[in-house]
Amino acid sequence: MPRIDALALALLVSTALGGTAHAQQLRGDNAPPGLSALERSTGTNAKLDNALLRIKRQAAALTSTGRSATARPASAEPHVTVDIVAKGDVAAVRTQLEALGFETGAVYRNDIGGRLPVSKIDQAAALPGVLTISVPEKRTRAGLVNSQGDSAQRSKALRETGRIRLAAADAAALTAIDGSGLTIGVISDSFDCQAGQAEDIANGDLPARITVVKESSDCLGSGSDEGRAMAQIIHDVAPGASIAFYSPDTLADFARGIKTLALPTDQTDEHGRRGAGARIIVDDLGFFNEPLYQTGLAGAAIDEVVRTHGAAYFTAGGNDANRGRAAYDNNHASFASVAVQRGDGGLRAPLNLGERLLDFDPGSATTLENLPITVRASSTTIIGVYWDQPMTSPNASSSLNLCLGDQRGKPIRAGLCTGRSVIGQPAQLRLNITNPGAAYRGTLRLGLADGPAPARVHLIVLAGGSTIDSHGTDTGTLYGHTLSANAMTLGAADYFRTPYCNSARQTAMLESFSSAGGTPLLFDNDGAALADAAVPRKPDFVAPDGVTTTFFGQSSANAGADEADVADCRTYPDYLSYHFYGTSAAAPHAAAVAALLWQAEPTATVADLYQAMQASSLDMAGAGFDHRSGHGFIQADQALVHLREKLDAASAGQKTP
């Protein structure tokens, strides 16, 4: 979310934990963790390459959790594309393989290519006429770099093992899952302001099928081409998908862009832009003037495209958590009965003169009117204030004022208050603090200047990396369209700190900056109070970040990643400064997985897709949902298994008389 998180992301190198260095192995360093040299070199394992060994392990894990292939019809059986080198009578070996369910694609000399049921890998390898079985090295794309998150989130495994369910007449056809036939719309700051698109296409890091519906109107000011970096991730995960791009200038334009991307290609929007026909849309933008207790304009547009066009929507949750010290929530707000008087400030006029101060610790016997905050060194900090009144008509009925003072709440210098908000305007304030020097410890004071006292108040450090140091800080930092029930909101986990890339880990590690949920929706987007003010279950799940692009990002936070045991998890020596961190990198990973799932099961609904991705995620913070990691870390291959089980069950139910 570049308009909000660019400064927060600068904290990454100093706050992320360092990776564990591993000694480089000259042989067998891609084998699954925990497999001994003896196990690797004997029995059927000796005939399999490392990719198949990993697939075998995953299949065993699925079976142990009750997701066995035997529980599904043959058409849903996971397959993997392989090359099998045979000896002796090749025709006889082919017959034996086909008896196991192997689907022959081509035979040349003693090489048999085709798709092998994952459950029959060992049986095929046990045939005397089989010498070796391997996953083909050649890919459908030939880019300079591939996202390490593709393997970490198991989407590479899904492409290797999954197949599109075909009609009986086409059962012999081999159809890969790569996102073909689907367009993914991307909304970000810019796409080709730096004129790198053509080179990316030539190198295979982007598809040729790109439509830039609207480029940034401010390439000099905000043209980082983060949208193109997102597109590189999408192309790594779903290389067959087409890409469309839209760069909004305002919040209204953001909503318009969502609708135009989803519009069918034979229609145009009111500005004459042709629709992109995107079945899937992903954004990494957040605007400071989005609401907290409503989903806002962008949220309304998301609702419309999901309902009208059947589009799936993915959004970057944000990078505002700052280890749980970037927000404050008070749902029993209590303001002083007496306003601040002039004599309260000594020789200088006090902060919040004439205003009734909020007690930041209403549950305590003592009053806390000065909330401790540390303003980060060399930063521009933005603090958003929200209260339980709408940001659309009729808007706020109260006037508030947020100030920064010293540790005793005394004035520092002029200009460190928001000024009183206006009744009848949106219920939000933003305090901007520029600190060119060392870190500063001060306090925040919130005064009620006019109108009824709000019952609920929420603060979020929107930018700058400053921290609220006490009292209710580990709370929600998601806001605006990221709270939409019709969008999948993404958290971020470093790809290198996942079980696939680090065998010592049982689950993925959430990035400390990944924004959290936990605040309620109180109003609809027309400003009417909701009868049932529920807390959205956000974020929905977590996807990888920290992955390599060809031009965008920063140095890797993972020491030793260049020598990782798993080859797919290694960094690229020529691109060490281009690691894409943040939920902006996580969201396109998830959107591209949706393309794979939808290509594999085109009859699935948006709700089917969302539910499969949530239910198959790997728990990160105990069993079940939580407001930091949602349902857990995305597992693309298991999402397809779950989706097919649900669709098969529904189909069987419909056929029951």
Secondary structure, DSSP 8 states (H G I E B T S, - for coil): -HHHHHHHHTTHHHHS---------SSSTTS-TT--HHHHHSGGGGGB-HHHHHHHHHHHHHHHTT--GGGS-GGG--EEEEEEEE-S-HHHHHHHHHHTT-EEEEEETTEEEEEEEGGGHHHHHTSTTEEEEE--S--S---S---THHHHTTHHHHHHH------GGGTT-----S-TT-EEEEESS-SSTTS-HHHHHHHTSS-S-EEEEE--S-HHHH---HHHHHHHHHHHH-TT-EEEEE--SSHHHHHHHHHHHHS-TT-B-TTS-B----SEEEE----TT--SSS-HHHHHHHHHHHHHH--EEEEE--S--TTTTSEEEESS--B-SS-B-GGGGTTS--TTBT-EEB-S-TTSSS---SEEEEE-TTEEEEEEEEESS-SSTT--SSEEEEEEE-TTS---STT-B-----TTS-SEEEEEEEE-SS-EEEEEEEEEEESS--S-EEEEEEES--EE-SSS-SS----GGGG-TTEEEEEEEEGGGSTTT-TT-SS--B-TT---------B-TTS-B-SS--------EEEEESEE-SSSSB--S-TTGGG-SSGGG---GGGTT-EE-SHHHHHHHHHHHHHHHHHH-TT--HHHHHHHHHHTSB-SSSSS-BTTTBT-B--HHHHHHHHHHHHHHHHHHHH--
